[in-house]
Amino acid sequence: MSRVFDVFLSVRAWLHDEGESPMTPDYINDILARTAASKQRPAWQSPWRWLLMQTSDTIRTVPRIAWPVLIAVILAAFVFAVAAVPGTPAVPGPSPSPSPAPAPSAVRSPTATASAQSLDGRLPPLHGPAANGLIAFTAAYSHPDGTATIWVVNPDGTDRRALISSPDALDGLTWAPDGRHLAYWAWSGGQATERMSLMVADADGNGSRALFDNGVTAAPPIVWSPDSTMIAIDDGKSPSTTSVIDATTGAVILTHEGGGATWSPDGSRLAIVAGTGLQIVGLDGVVETTLGDGASSPDWSPDGTHIAIRGPGYINNEISVVDVVDGTAHDITDHANQVSRRRGPPHWSPDGSHVMYSDSALGVNNGRGVSVSDGTGGAVTWLDIPGGGPRWSPDGLTVLSSNGIVANSMFITDPTGVRAQTTINVSDLHTEQLSMSWQRVAP
């Protein structure tokens, strides 16, 4: 028996004993004398007396003072009994479901500066700055021993290790925005063949699989959708064709004339260079509007309001920002030193405050120079650094670049000059024309 039940039996027995000898009021004789002298009412004045009923009281009465005492005793006994049982919850109820264990990190790094994703399984934000993860890189040509390798390294240059090795030449690697997968191009059988395959691997290098075959030898940019579920690529032909591919199954979602695609921040539209204009295309293939004239290398701003583009031509091409709504455009390049300038594709900073692009003077400092503009046509900062394939760091505070064709080093530069430049030397890997990508992870 439980303690609560034992207390209940004791209380019931106490009430039962008290009810066996109820108290008799002192004025009972007066009541009996008065009622004896009174005549009864006629039967017809009390019709309810004709009904058959039991007139004896079988319910034992409880004195008025006993109810509060009874309730207090039962509550006290219940609290005492519950408290005496170790591990018993204060309020009975269903046990809560256990929380799922956090997903393990896909790439484990011995330093705190880089990991594929946070140890608790969190993913980086869909838009805006994120924490800096691993830098993945590879060369456009195979190692002298006939193999090609994708390497990863911490941003401080430590813990360099091979992630993927292949007999095929590898190029164009790009981390997915969520940091969980890495996409790259593989020349099947070597660079001399005429077909390339789009490959996707897990962040730890495992699970590499062919996703798409574009049938050409070029390595066009791999453009992930913001939610990491789709990839847009063009076939590198002239005229080119853009294909949107499911990043899991390889199924083709959309095919559209043109190339150089960039995603809107919400992933519902693409800006594609088609003919002489920049077309805004939905995933249903419908062209919503056409912006700009002679644009190339578009990059959609994080807030979705503008698209940065590179103007036509090889020399002295302009970098402009186009309003997505009304199509108005303004240049953001610095014209103070417009002597044989060659400018590369523009890239918005993660927070949308600046636009960065390679900017070199041919014959003077060929291959050196990166410009950072405030995106309004105002201040432009020119950095005297190697300008090969510059990219923003995920946190938007530094710029990653390489030293052009030689490509035996990578450089991490703070545009403000506050932080010292970091040089990652990879000359021992026989690299040439480095392909680099910086992984985004959760803060």
Beta strands, then each sheet from edge to edge (+ up, - down):
strand 1: 131-139
strand 2: 148-153
strand 3: 161-166
strand 4: 169-175
strand 5: 181-187
strand 6: 196-202
strand 7: 209-213
strand 8: 223-224
strand 9: 230-234
strand 10: 241-246
strand 11: 252-257
strand 12: 259-263
strand 13: 269-274
strand 14: 277-282
strand 15: 287-291
strand 16: 296-300
strand 17: 306-310
strand 18: 319-323
strand 19: 329-331
strand 20: 341-343
strand 21: 347-348
strand 22: 355-361
strand 23: 368-373
strand 24: 380-386
strand 25: 388-392
strand 26: 399-402
strand 27: 409-413
strand 28: 422-425
strand 29: 434-441
sheet 1: 3+ 2- 1+ 29-
sheet 2: 4+ 5- 6+ 7-
sheet 3: 8+ 9- 10+ 11-
sheet 4: 12+ 13- 14+ 15-
sheet 5: 16+ 17- 18+ 19-
sheet 6: 20+ 22- 21+
sheet 7: 20+ 22- 23+ 24-
sheet 8: 25+ 26- 27+ 28-
end
